[in-house]
Structure formats: structure tokens, C-alpha cells
């Protein structure tokens, strides 16, 4: 399938439209993408069309929900489905596929009872009628260990993670669940993000909240790169610093954070968590998600933390109320920190991804989609040298190529306005999310390219490549096909930033067992090949590529 390219002729003809152009009518039903599927525990062959480069040797590992009911009980939210792990083994131009359910406590207990007995983000499990009152009371406080968001790496080991304090170490070859690991056994946090960052030496950084009698804290976490022995997991993890929320009883929800060469950037956004509602949700018979809300009256605030000293900058960088799930990149140049991320102008999305919404059809499906705010890639420029002498009331951004502004309001407050990292043509693709870069080469450095999914549906329906040099797009799109997050794999000895391939798993809800692994030339965005898998999959979240020798 040839790629689509953005066209200046379209713009000249007035075809480039404002964001309202992303309103859709007649959306295809995607209900098959959020249905339970069977695991494939032994590798099976795929059928290759085109050519998969022989130099790609490794595993594309993917994670996401794969089971949405047990017996006659069902989950309410997309995030609740039981984690299913996928492995596409690519070797000498051939591909095999396998999948396994994560053997979490939640999965095993639900399976053994054939009913949902452990609550998830958007689903409250009803107490077991066979237990006495005290046992039922305790069962309401079991912690979520259904790690369905992503694959992450610490000290050379692979884990699957969600946003609670539990991860599971897994074998990337067999997908077997090896060990459950509790962050709170090593540092005082009650959960971490599923999106750590890595320094070139393997040092990992993450963020996690802690909750105590005095309210919540945001914590920056550092995990050393080396193991002390074969059984080592998170030994040596330390809290680099803690940040006090603007409202201790209503801290911000965050899915990820940004990192440059010298700074961790925490984004405190107006998606808020009402801790009292969350702590009492089970007693009140409500799901945890009921305690999360959007407060558009509050600014979004960027907090800068020195990675080396743990010192939190006294200068806070404010912008209007926006929400973000994923950052693209952050880097320092000319005394500024460039912060690039996918932003939406409201934060309602998290509560809209109910399974009942994803399974709608016709006008009802169109209505759900058209009420969501689109995510767009934006850049904020943060001046790093703000002192008492820095003038107020004027734009401090001296970068001539940048339209972003940053104005000092007081000695400890700078107000920032973003610049778009895209042209008008992105509106017709529904914005961009699931951003990816050539991480090993350009993370925390100046860069030119990023990749993502276009969202003309509730899930990704196109693959996009953005060139920051001139803000032009390359697009892979085929009607009725829904690609996953693009994963960049560099060519051996690559000299250019985009010398490599893009891997994405493409699902087809209108066809049975028509999933395939897509391989694109990352430079041209032309299709090189695809490996068809004779199984059904649910639409997942995040993945990674691990090189094998």
C-alpha cells in the first residue's frame, strides 16, 4: 500500500481545515478489537508478503488487554481487560507469533472462580458471597496487579507494567510470568508509571506517587543499571526527590513524564484524583475511575528537577489547562529546554474509553468519537536561566525559528504558550498519539523525526511520520485497518536518524483472523512487507523491540 503524503496543493486549494474537520460520520464498528481472544502459547508461523529485511533479528513485544469477561461478569473499562503478552519473532526475513496471558494474581483468581473477583480501574468486583463479612471487607482492598500497559526494562530484565506498585518480570522468549515485584518493598511509593526513561548507561528514571497522613507526594525515582546478584530486581532504587502537589488531597493523574539530558520534567496537569473518593470507592460501591476528574480552571504546570542533584527548580512553568498522556522528546539547547508532547485541550478521554463506548456502532459511535478532544504534537520552550534580573512581561524565547512564547510573570513563574509541531494537514488525520522516536539515538537530544498513530477513530487508524524540519507528514493508511503504536528499529550501522524500519501490528475488525505485522521503510514510509497471523487480537497499548544476536 503506497503511503499518502501531505500536499501543499491541498492547502492552496483550501482543503486544509481546522480541527473541526476531524468530526466523523459513519465510523466503522471496532467492537471486534475489544473482545476476548484466545492465547497462542506456542510459536506459530506467519505468511510473509513482500520482503522483511534479513537484518532484523529480534522480538517485537506487545502488551494490552485480551480478556474482558469471566463467566457472566464483565469489565467496564478498556484498561481493565486482562493483560495479554505478544511476541513476534523476526529472523532472516521470517516471522513467528505467540501470545500468553500474564499470570497475574488477578487473572488466576478470576479464572479459578470464573467470575471477576478482583477490582480494576473501571470495574468494581462484587464481594464473594461465600466469604464472611470480615473476609469480604478485606477483599475490597486487594491491589491491582494486572500489568496490561507496556513492556519496560530494568537492569537488563523485561517487566510488564501498569500504574500500580506491582510489576511482573517476564521471559521475553517464552512470555512466561517469572516473578511479581512490588515497588513499595524497595522505596516508599504506591505506584509508578509504565513509561520509564533511560540514560545511555542503562540508568532508569521513573515517577510514582506516595500517599501518607499528610497527603500525596510526587516522587522522581532513579534505578541503577547494574545488578548486584542474579536475584536482583529493583535493589538500589532511590527517590531522587519529592514534589508537593498544588492540592495534596487532589493530586494530578499522570501517565508519563519527560526527560532531557540534565532534567526530569514532571507535568502537573488538571486531570485530578480525589483521594477521598478513591480510598472510599469500594466502600461506596464505585469503581476507582469515579475519583478521577478534569478541572479546566487550573493551569498545567511543568516542574524541572536536576537529574544529578535532585534539586527542584523554584521556577515553575505554567501553561493553559491541557492534558497529556505521552511526551515525544525533550532536549536542551541555547539555554532553553524544548518540551515536545502530544496534548489535548481537555482531559475527559480517560473516562470515555468505556468498553460499552468502544463497542457502539452507527450514530452512537460517531457521537462518542466527536465529543473527544484531539491530541496534537506541541512544543513548549522553557528558559533555564530565569533570575531576579530576568525582565518580566516580555517573550524570553530568542530562538528565531520558534513561535512558542515564554513570559516571566514573577521570579518563580513563567507562562508558556506552545507552538504546533505540525501543519494544518494533520487535522484531517485526527491528530497524533502513541508517539515514538529513534530513542537510542535522539532521546534527550535535538532530533528531526517522530512517528505516531493518526486517530480518525477511537483507536489508531493510520501511521504518521512527522518531519520537524518543515512540519510535513508521511502517512500509511488503508481503509478498515487499525495499526498499533509504531516501533522504530534502526538499521545496522545507520548514519541517518530515520535509517531503519517501523514495526506495527495491524488489526482488521471487518475480517476474521486477518491480523498482520507491518514493516515500513522508516525513511520513505513505503511498505516493505507484512507477516499475516491466522489469529484474532485485541487492540493493545504499548510495545518494544528487543534485539537478539
VEXDREN-2710 file (C-alpha; in Angstrom, 1 decimal):
% VEXDREN-2710
k/r/px/py/pz
1/UNK/0.0/0.0/0.0
2/UNK/1.7/3.3/-1.0
3/UNK/1.9/6.0/1.6
4/UNK/-0.1/9.2/1.4
5/UNK/2.0/12.4/1.6
6/UNK/0.8/15.8/2.7
7/UNK/0.2/18.2/-0.2
8/UNK/0.8/21.9/-0.4
9/UNK/-1.6/21.9/-3.3
10/UNK/-4.3/20.8/-1.0
11/UNK/-3.6/23.8/1.2
12/UNK/-3.6/26.1/-1.8
13/UNK/-7.0/24.8/-2.7
14/UNK/-8.3/25.5/0.8
15/UNK/-8.6/21.8/1.7
16/UNK/-6.5/22.1/4.9
17/UNK/-9.1/22.5/7.6
18/UNK/-9.3/23.5/11.2
19/UNK/-9.6/20.8/13.9
20/UNK/-13.4/20.7/13.4
21/UNK/-12.6/18.7/10.2
22/UNK/-11.9/15.7/12.3
23/UNK/-15.6/15.3/13.0
24/UNK/-16.6/11.9/11.6
25/UNK/-19.8/10.3/10.3
26/UNK/-20.3/6.6/9.5
27/UNK/-17.4/5.2/11.6
28/UNK/-16.8/1.5/11.2
29/UNK/-17.6/-0.5/14.2
30/UNK/-14.5/-1.7/16.1
31/UNK/-16.2/-3.9/18.6
32/UNK/-14.1/-6.9/17.4
33/UNK/-11.0/-5.1/18.6
34/UNK/-12.2/-5.1/22.2
35/UNK/-13.4/-8.6/22.5
36/UNK/-11.8/-11.5/24.4
37/UNK/-9.3/-13.6/22.4
38/UNK/-7.5/-16.9/22.9
39/UNK/-3.8/-17.2/23.7
40/UNK/-1.3/-18.8/21.4
41/UNK/1.2/-20.2/23.8
42/UNK/3.4/-22.0/21.2
43/UNK/5.0/-20.1/18.3
44/UNK/3.2/-20.4/15.0
45/UNK/4.4/-19.4/11.5
46/UNK/3.1/-16.4/9.6
47/UNK/2.6/-15.8/5.9
48/UNK/5.0/-13.2/4.6
49/UNK/4.1/-10.9/1.7
50/UNK/6.7/-8.5/0.3
51/UNK/10.1/-8.5/1.9
52/UNK/11.1/-8.3/5.6
53/UNK/14.7/-7.2/5.8
54/UNK/17.0/-10.0/6.8
55/UNK/19.0/-7.8/9.2
56/UNK/16.0/-7.6/11.6
57/UNK/16.7/-10.2/14.2
58/UNK/14.7/-9.9/17.4
59/UNK/11.3/-9.8/19.1
60/UNK/8.6/-7.2/18.9
61/UNK/6.9/-7.5/22.3
62/UNK/3.4/-6.1/22.8
63/UNK/1.1/-5.7/25.7
64/UNK/-2.6/-4.9/26.1
65/UNK/-5.9/-6.2/27.3
66/UNK/-7.0/-9.6/25.9
67/UNK/-9.9/-10.8/28.1
68/UNK/-12.9/-8.8/29.0
69/UNK/-15.1/-11.2/30.9
70/UNK/-15.1/-14.2/33.2
71/UNK/-18.2/-16.3/33.4
72/UNK/-21.2/-13.9/33.3
73/UNK/-19.3/-11.0/34.8
74/UNK/-17.6/-8.4/32.5
75/UNK/-15.3/-5.4/32.7
76/UNK/-16.5/-1.8/32.2
77/UNK/-13.3/-0.1/31.0
78/UNK/-10.8/-0.8/28.2
79/UNK/-7.9/-0.5/30.8
80/UNK/-9.4/-3.4/32.8
81/UNK/-9.1/-6.3/30.4
82/UNK/-6.6/-9.0/31.5
83/UNK/-3.1/-8.4/30.2
84/UNK/-2.1/-10.4/27.1
85/UNK/1.5/-10.5/26.1
86/UNK/2.5/-10.9/22.4
87/UNK/5.8/-11.8/20.7
88/UNK/6.6/-11.5/17.1
89/UNK/9.9/-13.2/16.5
90/UNK/11.6/-11.8/13.4
91/UNK/14.6/-13.7/12.0
92/UNK/16.1/-14.0/8.5
93/UNK/13.1/-12.5/6.9
94/UNK/10.6/-14.9/8.6
95/UNK/8.2/-14.2/11.5
96/UNK/6.6/-16.4/14.1
97/UNK/3.9/-15.3/16.6
98/UNK/2.9/-16.4/20.1
99/UNK/0.9/-14.9/23.0
100/UNK/0.2/-15.7/26.6
101/UNK/-2.0/-14.2/29.3
102/UNK/0.0/-12.6/32.1
103/UNK/-0.3/-14.9/35.1
104/UNK/-1.2/-12.1/37.5
105/UNK/-3.0/-12.8/40.7
106/UNK/-6.0/-11.1/39.2
107/UNK/-6.0/-13.3/36.2
108/UNK/-5.5/-16.5/38.2
109/UNK/-8.2/-15.7/40.8
110/UNK/-10.7/-14.6/38.3
111/UNK/-10.0/-17.7/36.1
112/UNK/-10.3/-20.1/39.1
113/UNK/-13.6/-18.7/40.2
114/UNK/-14.9/-18.0/36.6
115/UNK/-16.0/-14.6/37.7
116/UNK/-14.4/-11.2/38.3
117/UNK/-13.3/-11.3/42.0
118/UNK/-10.6/-8.5/41.8
119/UNK/-11.5/-4.9/41.0
120/UNK/-9.8/-3.0/38.3
121/UNK/-9.6/0.7/37.3
122/UNK/-13.1/1.0/36.0
123/UNK/-14.7/-2.2/37.4
124/UNK/-15.8/-2.9/40.9
125/UNK/-15.7/-6.6/41.8
126/UNK/-18.6/-7.7/43.9
127/UNK/-17.6/-9.4/47.2
128/UNK/-17.6/-13.2/47.2
129/UNK/-20.9/-14.3/48.9
130/UNK/-19.1/-17.4/50.2
131/UNK/-16.8/-15.3/52.4
132/UNK/-17.8/-14.0/55.8
133/UNK/-18.2/-10.3/56.5
134/UNK/-14.6/-9.6/57.6
135/UNK/-13.2/-11.5/54.6
136/UNK/-15.4/-9.6/52.2
137/UNK/-14.3/-6.3/53.8
138/UNK/-10.6/-7.2/53.3
139/UNK/-11.1/-8.4/49.7
140/UNK/-12.2/-4.8/48.8
141/UNK/-8.6/-3.6/49.3
142/UNK/-6.7/-6.0/47.2
143/UNK/-4.2/-4.2/44.9
144/UNK/-4.3/-4.3/41.1
145/UNK/-1.5/-6.3/39.5
146/UNK/-3.0/-6.7/36.0
147/UNK/0.0/-5.2/34.3
148/UNK/-1.5/-4.5/30.8
149/UNK/0.1/-1.3/29.7
150/UNK/3.6/-1.8/28.5
151/UNK/6.9/-3.7/28.5
152/UNK/9.7/-2.0/30.4
153/UNK/13.3/-2.8/31.2
154/UNK/15.2/-2.5/34.4
155/UNK/18.8/-3.8/34.8
156/UNK/18.6/-5.8/31.6
157/UNK/15.4/-7.6/32.6
158/UNK/12.0/-7.2/31.0
159/UNK/8.9/-6.4/33.1
160/UNK/5.3/-5.7/32.2
161/UNK/3.9/-2.7/34.0
162/UNK/0.7/-0.8/34.7
163/UNK/0.4/2.2/37.1
164/UNK/0.2/0.4/40.5
165/UNK/3.1/-0.7/42.7
166/UNK/3.1/-4.2/41.1
167/UNK/5.1/-5.2/38.0
168/UNK/5.8/-8.7/36.7
169/UNK/9.2/-9.9/35.4
170/UNK/8.7/-11.9/32.2
171/UNK/10.8/-14.1/30.0
172/UNK/10.9/-12.2/26.6
173/UNK/11.4/-15.5/24.7
174/UNK/8.7/-17.7/26.2
175/UNK/6.4/-14.9/27.6
176/UNK/6.2/-16.8/30.9
177/UNK/5.5/-14.9/34.0
178/UNK/8.6/-15.2/36.2
179/UNK/8.1/-13.1/39.3
180/UNK/5.8/-10.4/40.8
181/UNK/7.8/-7.4/42.0
182/UNK/6.4/-4.8/44.4
183/UNK/7.9/-1.3/44.2
184/UNK/6.9/-0.5/47.7
185/UNK/9.3/-3.1/49.1
186/UNK/12.2/-1.0/47.8
187/UNK/11.1/2.6/48.0
188/UNK/8.1/4.4/49.6
189/UNK/5.8/4.7/46.6
190/UNK/2.3/3.4/45.9
191/UNK/2.7/3.0/42.2
192/UNK/4.8/4.1/39.2
193/UNK/4.2/5.0/35.6
194/UNK/4.6/2.4/32.8
195/UNK/6.8/4.7/30.9
196/UNK/10.3/4.9/32.4
197/UNK/13.1/6.8/30.7
198/UNK/16.7/5.5/30.3
199/UNK/20.1/7.2/30.2
200/UNK/22.6/5.7/27.7
201/UNK/24.4/3.8/30.5
202/UNK/21.1/2.0/31.4
203/UNK/20.2/4.1/34.5
204/UNK/16.4/4.2/34.6
205/UNK/14.2/7.1/35.8
206/UNK/10.5/6.9/36.7
207/UNK/7.9/8.6/38.7
208/UNK/5.5/7.4/41.4
209/UNK/3.1/8.8/44.0
210/UNK/3.2/8.1/47.7
211/UNK/0.2/8.6/50.0
212/UNK/0.5/9.3/53.7
213/UNK/-1.3/11.0/56.5
214/UNK/-0.2/14.4/55.2
215/UNK/-1.5/13.8/51.7
216/UNK/0.2/12.8/48.4
217/UNK/3.7/13.4/47.0
218/UNK/5.1/13.1/43.5
219/UNK/8.4/11.2/43.6
220/UNK/11.2/11.1/41.0
221/UNK/12.8/7.6/41.1
222/UNK/16.2/6.5/40.0
223/UNK/17.1/2.8/39.4
224/UNK/20.8/1.9/38.9
225/UNK/21.8/0.0/35.7
226/UNK/23.7/-2.9/37.3
227/UNK/22.6/-6.0/39.2
228/UNK/24.3/-6.9/42.5
229/UNK/23.4/-10.6/42.0
230/UNK/21.2/-12.9/39.9
231/UNK/18.2/-12.4/42.1
232/UNK/18.4/-8.6/41.9
233/UNK/15.2/-6.7/40.7
234/UNK/14.8/-3.1/42.0
235/UNK/17.6/-3.2/44.6
236/UNK/19.3/0.2/44.8
237/UNK/16.3/2.2/43.7
238/UNK/16.1/5.6/45.3
239/UNK/13.8/8.5/45.4
240/UNK/15.7/11.4/43.8
241/UNK/13.3/14.0/45.1
242/UNK/9.7/14.6/46.1
243/UNK/7.3/17.3/44.8
244/UNK/4.3/18.6/46.8
245/UNK/1.1/18.7/44.8
246/UNK/-0.7/22.0/44.5
247/UNK/-3.6/20.3/46.3
248/UNK/-2.4/17.4/48.5
249/UNK/-5.8/15.7/48.6
250/UNK/-6.4/16.1/44.9
251/UNK/-3.0/15.4/43.2
252/UNK/-2.7/15.2/39.4
253/UNK/-3.0/12.0/37.4
254/UNK/-0.1/11.4/35.1
255/UNK/0.7/8.6/32.7
256/UNK/4.3/9.5/31.9
257/UNK/6.9/12.3/32.2
258/UNK/9.7/13.9/30.1
259/UNK/13.4/13.8/30.4
260/UNK/16.2/15.8/28.9
261/UNK/20.0/15.3/29.3
262/UNK/20.0/17.1/32.7
263/UNK/16.4/17.3/33.8
264/UNK/13.4/15.3/34.6
265/UNK/10.2/17.2/33.7
266/UNK/7.1/16.5/35.6
267/UNK/3.8/17.7/34.1
268/UNK/1.2/18.5/36.7
269/UNK/-2.0/18.6/34.7
270/UNK/-5.6/19.3/35.6
271/UNK/-6.7/15.7/35.5
272/UNK/-7.1/15.3/39.2
273/UNK/-7.6/12.4/41.6
274/UNK/-9.9/12.9/44.5
275/UNK/-8.1/10.8/47.1
276/UNK/-11.0/10.6/49.5
277/UNK/-13.3/9.2/46.7
278/UNK/-10.6/6.8/45.6
279/UNK/-9.9/5.5/49.1
280/UNK/-13.6/5.0/49.8
281/UNK/-14.6/3.9/46.3
282/UNK/-15.1/0.2/47.2
283/UNK/-17.0/1.0/50.4
284/UNK/-19.3/3.3/48.3
285/UNK/-19.7/0.7/45.6
286/UNK/-17.9/2.8/43.0
287/UNK/-15.0/2.0/40.6
288/UNK/-11.7/3.7/41.2
289/UNK/-12.1/5.7/37.9
290/UNK/-15.0/7.6/39.6
291/UNK/-12.5/9.5/41.6
292/UNK/-10.7/11.0/38.5
293/UNK/-11.9/14.3/37.0
294/UNK/-10.9/17.2/34.8
295/UNK/-10.6/20.7/36.2
296/UNK/-10.2/23.1/33.3
297/UNK/-9.9/26.1/35.7
298/UNK/-6.4/25.1/36.7
299/UNK/-3.1/25.7/34.8
300/UNK/-0.9/22.9/33.7
301/UNK/2.5/23.3/35.5
302/UNK/5.9/22.0/34.4
303/UNK/8.3/21.1/37.3
304/UNK/12.0/20.8/36.5
305/UNK/14.2/18.5/38.6
306/UNK/18.0/18.3/38.2
307/UNK/18.7/14.6/37.5
308/UNK/22.2/14.8/39.1
309/UNK/21.3/16.6/42.4
310/UNK/17.6/16.0/42.8
311/UNK/17.1/19.8/43.2
312/UNK/13.7/21.0/42.2
313/UNK/13.7/24.3/40.3
314/UNK/12.0/27.1/42.2
315/UNK/10.8/28.5/38.9
316/UNK/7.5/26.9/37.8
317/UNK/6.5/27.0/34.1
318/UNK/2.7/27.4/33.6
319/UNK/0.5/27.0/30.5
320/UNK/-3.2/26.8/30.0
321/UNK/-5.2/23.7/31.0
322/UNK/-4.1/20.9/28.8
323/UNK/-3.8/17.1/29.2
324/UNK/-1.1/14.8/28.0
325/UNK/-0.5/11.1/28.1
326/UNK/2.7/10.8/26.1
327/UNK/5.7/13.0/25.6
328/UNK/7.6/12.9/22.3
329/UNK/11.1/14.2/23.4
330/UNK/12.8/16.8/25.5
331/UNK/16.2/18.4/24.9
332/UNK/18.3/21.4/26.0
333/UNK/19.7/23.9/23.5
334/UNK/20.8/27.6/23.7
335/UNK/19.8/27.9/27.4
336/UNK/16.3/26.5/26.8
337/UNK/14.6/23.2/27.4
338/UNK/12.4/22.1/24.5
339/UNK/9.5/20.0/25.7
340/UNK/7.6/18.2/22.9
341/UNK/4.4/16.2/23.7
342/UNK/1.0/15.2/22.5
343/UNK/-1.6/17.5/24.1
344/UNK/-5.3/17.7/24.1
345/UNK/-7.3/20.8/25.3
346/UNK/-9.4/18.8/27.7
347/UNK/-8.8/15.7/29.9
348/UNK/-12.0/13.8/29.5
349/UNK/-10.6/11.0/27.4
350/UNK/-9.7/8.6/30.2
351/UNK/-13.3/8.4/31.3
352/UNK/-14.7/7.9/27.8
353/UNK/-12.9/4.7/26.9
354/UNK/-15.6/2.5/28.4
355/UNK/-15.9/-0.8/26.7
356/UNK/-19.6/0.0/26.0
357/UNK/-18.5/3.1/24.1
358/UNK/-15.8/1.2/22.1
359/UNK/-18.4/-1.4/21.1
360/UNK/-21.0/1.0/19.9
361/UNK/-22.0/1.4/16.2
362/UNK/-23.7/3.9/13.9
363/UNK/-24.6/7.3/15.2
364/UNK/-23.9/6.3/18.8
365/UNK/-20.3/5.5/17.9
366/UNK/-19.9/8.7/15.9
367/UNK/-21.2/10.7/18.9
368/UNK/-18.6/9.2/21.2
369/UNK/-15.8/10.0/18.8
370/UNK/-16.9/13.5/18.1
371/UNK/-17.1/14.5/21.7
372/UNK/-13.4/13.7/22.3
373/UNK/-10.7/16.4/22.1
374/UNK/-8.0/15.5/19.6
375/UNK/-4.3/15.1/20.7
376/UNK/-1.8/17.2/18.8
377/UNK/2.0/17.4/18.9
378/UNK/3.2/20.7/20.5
379/UNK/6.4/22.2/21.7
380/UNK/6.9/24.3/24.8
381/UNK/10.1/26.3/25.2
382/UNK/11.3/26.7/28.8
383/UNK/14.0/29.2/29.6
384/UNK/16.5/27.6/32.0
385/UNK/18.3/30.8/33.3
386/UNK/15.5/32.7/35.0
387/UNK/16.8/35.0/37.7
388/UNK/15.6/38.0/39.7
389/UNK/17.1/40.2/37.0
390/UNK/15.3/38.5/34.1
391/UNK/12.8/41.1/32.7
392/UNK/9.1/40.4/33.2
393/UNK/6.3/40.9/30.7
394/UNK/8.3/40.0/27.5
395/UNK/8.9/36.9/25.5
396/UNK/12.1/35.3/26.6
397/UNK/12.2/32.9/23.7
398/UNK/15.0/34.2/21.5
399/UNK/15.0/31.2/19.1
400/UNK/14.2/32.8/15.8
401/UNK/12.9/29.5/14.3
402/UNK/10.3/29.1/17.1
403/UNK/6.8/30.5/17.5
404/UNK/6.5/29.4/21.2
405/UNK/6.5/32.1/23.8
406/UNK/7.6/32.2/27.5
407/UNK/7.0/35.2/29.6
408/UNK/8.2/35.8/33.2
409/UNK/5.3/36.7/35.4
410/UNK/7.2/36.8/38.7
411/UNK/10.5/35.5/40.0
412/UNK/9.0/32.0/40.3
413/UNK/6.5/31.9/37.5
414/UNK/6.9/31.8/33.7
415/UNK/3.9/31.5/31.5
416/UNK/4.4/29.4/28.3
417/UNK/2.4/29.2/25.1
418/UNK/3.2/26.4/22.7
419/UNK/4.0/26.2/19.1
420/UNK/2.4/23.5/16.9
421/UNK/4.8/20.7/15.7
422/UNK/2.5/20.1/12.7
423/UNK/0.9/21.7/9.7
424/UNK/-2.8/22.0/9.0
425/UNK/-2.8/18.7/7.2
426/UNK/-2.6/16.8/10.5
427/UNK/-6.2/17.8/11.3
428/UNK/-7.5/15.5/8.6
429/UNK/-5.8/12.6/10.3
430/UNK/-7.4/13.2/13.7
431/UNK/-4.3/14.4/15.5
432/UNK/-1.4/12.2/16.6
433/UNK/-0.8/9.9/19.6
434/UNK/1.4/6.9/20.6
435/UNK/4.5/9.0/19.6
436/UNK/7.8/7.2/19.1
437/UNK/11.3/8.3/18.1
438/UNK/14.7/6.7/17.4
439/UNK/15.1/6.6/21.2
440/UNK/18.7/5.2/21.4
441/UNK/20.0/7.9/19.1
442/UNK/18.0/11.1/19.8
443/UNK/16.2/10.8/23.1
444/UNK/17.1/13.9/25.2
445/UNK/18.9/15.3/22.1
446/UNK/17.9/17.6/19.2
447/UNK/16.0/15.5/16.6
448/UNK/14.2/15.7/13.4
449/UNK/11.6/12.9/13.1
450/UNK/8.9/11.3/15.2
451/UNK/6.2/8.7/14.4
452/UNK/2.7/8.0/15.8
453/UNK/-0.8/6.9/15.0
454/UNK/-3.4/9.1/13.5
455/UNK/-6.8/9.0/15.2
456/UNK/-9.7/9.3/12.9
457/UNK/-11.3/6.7/15.1
458/UNK/-11.3/5.8/18.8
459/UNK/-8.2/3.8/18.1
460/UNK/-5.4/4.5/15.7
461/UNK/-6.3/4.2/12.0
462/UNK/-3.2/5.4/10.3
463/UNK/0.6/5.6/10.8
464/UNK/2.2/9.0/10.6
465/UNK/5.8/10.3/10.2
466/UNK/6.4/13.9/11.1
467/UNK/9.5/15.8/9.8
468/UNK/10.2/18.7/12.1
469/UNK/12.4/20.5/9.6
470/UNK/9.4/21.6/7.6
471/UNK/6.5/20.1/9.6
472/UNK/5.4/17.8/6.7
473/UNK/3.8/14.4/7.1
474/UNK/4.2/11.0/5.5
475/UNK/1.2/8.7/6.1
476/UNK/0.5/5.0/5.8
477/UNK/-3.3/4.4/5.6
478/UNK/-5.6/1.7/4.4
479/UNK/-9.3/1.8/5.0
480/UNK/-10.6/-0.6/7.6
481/UNK/-7.1/-1.3/9.0
482/UNK/-6.1/-0.2/12.5
483/UNK/-2.4/-0.1/13.3
484/UNK/-0.8/-0.1/16.7
485/UNK/1.9/2.2/18.1
486/UNK/4.8/2.4/15.6
487/UNK/8.1/1.0/16.9
488/UNK/11.3/2.2/15.3
489/UNK/14.2/-0.3/14.7
490/UNK/17.4/1.3/13.4
491/UNK/19.4/-0.4/10.6
492/UNK/22.8/-1.8/11.5
493/UNK/25.4/0.9/11.1
494/UNK/22.7/3.5/10.4
495/UNK/24.1/7.0/9.7
496/UNK/20.8/8.9/9.4
497/UNK/18.2/9.3/12.1
498/UNK/15.4/7.7/10.1
499/UNK/17.5/4.9/8.6
500/UNK/15.6/1.8/9.8
501/UNK/12.1/0.3/9.8
502/UNK/8.8/0.9/11.5
503/UNK/7.0/-2.1/13.0
504/UNK/3.3/-2.0/13.8
505/UNK/0.6/-4.7/14.4
506/UNK/-2.4/-4.0/12.2
507/UNK/-5.9/-5.3/13.1
508/UNK/-8.9/-5.6/10.8
509/UNK/-12.2/-5.8/12.6
510/UNK/-14.2/-6.5/9.5
511/UNK/-12.2/-9.7/8.7
512/UNK/-11.7/-12.7/10.9
513/UNK/-8.2/-13.7/11.7
514/UNK/-6.6/-11.2/9.4
515/UNK/-4.0/-9.6/11.7
516/UNK/-0.6/-8.8/10.4
517/UNK/2.8/-7.4/11.4
518/UNK/3.5/-4.4/9.1
519/UNK/7.1/-3.4/8.2
520/UNK/7.6/0.1/6.7
521/UNK/10.8/1.7/5.5
522/UNK/11.1/4.5/8.1
523/UNK/12.7/6.9/5.6
524/UNK/10.2/6.6/2.7
525/UNK/7.3/5.2/4.7
526/UNK/6.7/2.7/1.9
527/UNK/5.6/-0.8/2.9
528/UNK/8.3/-3.3/2.7
529/UNK/6.4/-6.4/3.8
530/UNK/3.8/-7.8/6.1
531/UNK/3.5/-11.1/8.1
532/UNK/-0.1/-12.3/8.3
533/UNK/-1.1/-14.1/11.5
534/UNK/-4.1/-16.5/11.5
535/UNK/-5.4/-15.4/14.9
536/UNK/-7.5/-12.6/16.3
537/UNK/-6.1/-10.0/18.6
538/UNK/-7.5/-7.2/20.7
539/UNK/-6.2/-3.7/20.2
540/UNK/-3.3/-3.2/22.6
541/UNK/-1.3/-0.3/24.1
542/UNK/2.5/-0.3/24.0
543/UNK/5.4/-2.5/22.9
544/UNK/9.2/-2.6/22.5
545/UNK/11.7/-4.3/20.3
546/UNK/14.4/-6.4/21.8
547/UNK/17.4/-7.3/19.7
548/UNK/18.6/-10.9/19.6
549/UNK/22.1/-11.9/18.4
END
